[in-house]
Amino acid sequence: MSTPPKVCVLRAPGTNCDIETAHAFDLCGAESTRIHLLKLLENPSQLDEYQILCLPGGFSYGDDVGAGVIFASHLQGQLADVIGNFLAADKLVLGICNGFQVLLKAGILPGGAADWPPKPDQDRNATLTWNTNGKYTSLWVNLGVLAPQNVFLKDIDQIELPIAHAEGRIAVSDDSMITGWQENQQIAMCYREAGDSETVLQEDILPYPVNPNGSAYNIAALSDSSGRVLGLMPHPERFLFATQHPQWTRLGLEGEGAGMQLFRNAVNYFE
Ligand SMILES: NC(=O)CC[C@H](N)C(=O)O
């Protein structure tokens, strides 16, 4: 058997999904360590020992200034070099919910290694901002995959997962940039109706609760063009077991939850 990949689950003050996220990777055969951002800042080069970097969900720095902004500023500052090395290597980066907000606000997504480190005057063309309903929203959604080349999404065509966020709406400065994202397969997942047989990227925003936050083009997740970085608003670590689904008895679900596949795909990449 090959050596299990080492996962750094990076937490900050206010992160609250790190334990279950580390558990998800471990269940799939990885060896994960939860590391506090302040510890990593003391010795940034310790990140070099890991093959997977995961930014979990939560409320880092209390969502002050904007969800993910303060965490992102550390990645852009003292950690810029080690993050650059990580992105350039054949390694994986996953950001879940607050972690996705961090990746986007730091500029790690959607550009990945190609756009790192961000230039001080670089325009930000996309962000995650307040849900159109203005509320913290927690429910289950249906998602379709548009970037099957992304390592985490291998063999997943559609998936049902829970969301729980206040600032989950993707907003873009200019609709024309969506074409570029499409060409580079950076649009990883979109919200869609349950039972849809295919996922279509469309300008029309699907109504709540299908699109729970009003995201442009119903986008729920972004990939970099290498397919080794994924950021998603839904929480795959909250659906590791069938019994976590609110209708598991009525639907007769058993065994593993659909979210497990994302973590397994990441671990299998290093076999
Ligand atoms: N579940 C989460 O990671 C929440 C992210 C962030 N705190 C928000 O509400 O938007």
The ligand as a MOL file (V3000), in Angstrom:
LIG
                    3D

  0  0  0     0  0            999 V3000
M  V30 BEGIN CTAB
M  V30 COUNTS 10 9 0 0 0
M  V30 BEGIN ATOM
M  V30 1 N -20.5940 27.2180 7.3290 0
M  V30 2 C -19.7130 28.1550 7.0780 0
M  V30 3 O -18.5310 27.8830 6.8410 0
M  V30 4 C -20.2240 29.5740 7.1580 0
M  V30 5 C -19.3720 30.5630 6.4210 0
M  V30 6 C -19.5810 32.0040 6.8480 0
M  V30 7 N -19.3950 32.1640 8.2600 0
M  V30 8 C -20.9430 32.4750 6.4050 0
M  V30 9 O -21.8800 32.4830 7.1820 0
M  V30 10 O -21.1050 32.8290 5.2700 0
M  V30 END ATOM
M  V30 BEGIN BOND
M  V30 1 1 1 2
M  V30 2 2 2 3
M  V30 3 1 2 4
M  V30 4 1 4 5
M  V30 5 1 5 6
M  V30 6 1 6 7
M  V30 7 1 6 8
M  V30 8 2 8 9
M  V30 9 1 8 10
M  V30 END BOND
M  V30 END CTAB
M  END
